[in-house]
């Protein structure tokens, strides 16, 4: 089950949401450069990444290095030119900053 986080950018003060982890419809990947979301259906998940059930799942270092290219092979490049990853850090969609603050009271589980 995934989580929906609520963040505010420390640079431009934009408020936004970030979905983390698998959801009922598949896995949420994010662009490493701009943070844009893309849904990957369960049948699209690369075989090497099967068994991924939570954001805390840790792959070996060799697979961690290849993971963004495996995901981008399924999703294609982001419109900004970046690669998608299941483990991308949240970024402000307005200014792309990763200097953000989370409102932990707004974090909820999603299906």
TAWO-V741667 format. One record per residue. N is the residue number from 0. RES is the residue in one letter. D_CENTER is the distance of its C-alpha to the mean C-alpha in Angstrom with 1 decimal. Layout:
n->N res->RES d_center->D_CENTER
n->N res->RES d_center->D_CENTER
//
This chain:
n->0 res->X d_center->13.7
n->1 res->X d_center->10.6
n->2 res->X d_center->10.9
n->3 res->X d_center->11.0
n->4 res->X d_center->11.4
n->5 res->X d_center->13.8
n->6 res->X d_center->14.0
n->7 res->X d_center->16.7
n->8 res->X d_center->16.8
n->9 res->X d_center->19.6
n->10 res->X d_center->20.7
n->11 res->X d_center->21.0
n->12 res->X d_center->20.8
n->13 res->X d_center->18.5
n->14 res->X d_center->17.0
n->15 res->X d_center->13.7
n->16 res->X d_center->11.4
n->17 res->X d_center->7.7
n->18 res->X d_center->6.8
n->19 res->X d_center->5.8
n->20 res->X d_center->7.2
n->21 res->X d_center->9.6
n->22 res->X d_center->11.7
n->23 res->X d_center->15.2
n->24 res->X d_center->14.5
n->25 res->X d_center->12.1
n->26 res->X d_center->8.5
n->27 res->X d_center->5.5
n->28 res->X d_center->4.0
n->29 res->X d_center->3.6
n->30 res->X d_center->7.0
n->31 res->X d_center->8.2
n->32 res->X d_center->11.1
n->33 res->X d_center->10.7
n->34 res->X d_center->7.2
n->35 res->X d_center->8.1
n->36 res->X d_center->6.5
n->37 res->X d_center->8.1
n->38 res->X d_center->9.4
n->39 res->X d_center->10.7
n->40 res->X d_center->14.0
n->41 res->X d_center->15.2
n->42 res->X d_center->17.9
n->43 res->X d_center->15.7
n->44 res->X d_center->13.9
n->45 res->X d_center->15.7
n->46 res->X d_center->18.6
n->47 res->X d_center->17.7
n->48 res->X d_center->14.5
n->49 res->X d_center->16.4
n->50 res->X d_center->16.7
n->51 res->X d_center->13.1
n->52 res->X d_center->13.5
n->53 res->X d_center->11.6
n->54 res->X d_center->9.0
n->55 res->X d_center->12.3
n->56 res->X d_center->13.4
n->57 res->X d_center->14.6
n->58 res->X d_center->15.6
n->59 res->X d_center->18.7
n->60 res->X d_center->18.6
n->61 res->X d_center->19.6
n->62 res->X d_center->16.8
n->63 res->X d_center->14.1
n->64 res->X d_center->15.6
n->65 res->X d_center->15.6
n->66 res->X d_center->12.1
n->67 res->X d_center->10.7
n->68 res->X d_center->14.0
n->69 res->X d_center->14.0
n->70 res->X d_center->10.8
n->71 res->X d_center->12.2
n->72 res->X d_center->15.5
n->73 res->X d_center->14.4
n->74 res->X d_center->12.5
n->75 res->X d_center->14.7
n->76 res->X d_center->14.1
n->77 res->X d_center->12.5
n->78 res->X d_center->15.4
n->79 res->X d_center->15.3
n->80 res->X d_center->15.8
n->81 res->X d_center->12.7
n->82 res->X d_center->10.9
n->83 res->X d_center->7.6
n->84 res->X d_center->6.0
n->85 res->X d_center->4.8
n->86 res->X d_center->5.4
n->87 res->X d_center->4.8
n->88 res->X d_center->6.7
n->89 res->X d_center->7.2
n->90 res->X d_center->9.7
n->91 res->X d_center->12.5
n->92 res->X d_center->12.6
n->93 res->X d_center->16.3
n->94 res->X d_center->17.1
n->95 res->X d_center->13.9
n->96 res->X d_center->14.9
n->97 res->X d_center->13.0
n->98 res->X d_center->16.1
n->99 res->X d_center->15.1
n->100 res->X d_center->16.6
n->101 res->X d_center->15.4
n->102 res->X d_center->17.8
n->103 res->X d_center->17.8
n->104 res->X d_center->20.3
n->105 res->X d_center->17.9
n->106 res->X d_center->15.3
n->107 res->X d_center->15.8
n->108 res->X d_center->15.1
n->109 res->X d_center->14.2
n->110 res->X d_center->15.4
//
